[in-house]
Amino acid sequence: MTPHPAIGDWLLHSPWPCPAIALLVSLESSPVLGLLIPGFILIPAIGSLSAQGLLDFRHVLACALAGALCADSLGYWLGRLGHTQWQERLGWHHSRRLQRRAHALFERHGRLALFAGRIMWVIHPMVPMAAGVFGVPVLTFYAIDVAAAFLWLLVHLGSGHWLGVLWLQLAPAQRPWMLVALTLAALLVIWVTHRNGNRD
């Protein structure tokens, strides 16, 4: 697995690859644009850069974690300060549904919802905002959020790394089959996500 050429070239030839990675992950995790960016493709694609020996995996992980925490902080403080009605003004119905799901998660599970929700695809950009709305203390928020974001990134960047290793080991004739399998897996994730979203 290799990243999209445009993304890969931008990251590799940028004089600041770490800020570039942090920016991409921050956008994916933000409570606004994060709902529009397919993170289940972007994050593993970033992880695959280390498989090619182009970047060190620990460096990629640290930069990605910094970006995720910036986005989570934005969401948390928006919720903490009461700025949660921007979805109404933008008319983002899907965003409001995810916000309701995040609030329901907190109502059922309390602070445990912060850890569980942060490692879920789709809903995770809204979880820090819900934590702010529900008044999770600052130190508690960051202690749980750092652990959850680290685990989330370790798994998904790591999956991209090992898919990249596998890709490089495959014979050229086998690579189209791997692309087909990855495409079908991505379509399945999109279908399941869409179906679950329509149930809300």
PyMOL commands that set and color helices and strands:
alter all, ss='L'
color gray80, all
select helices_A, chain A and resi 5-13+17-29+33-35+39-51+57-80+86-90+93-109+112-118+124-133+138-169+175-199
alter helices_A, ss='H'
color red, helices_A
deselect
rebuild
show_as cartoon
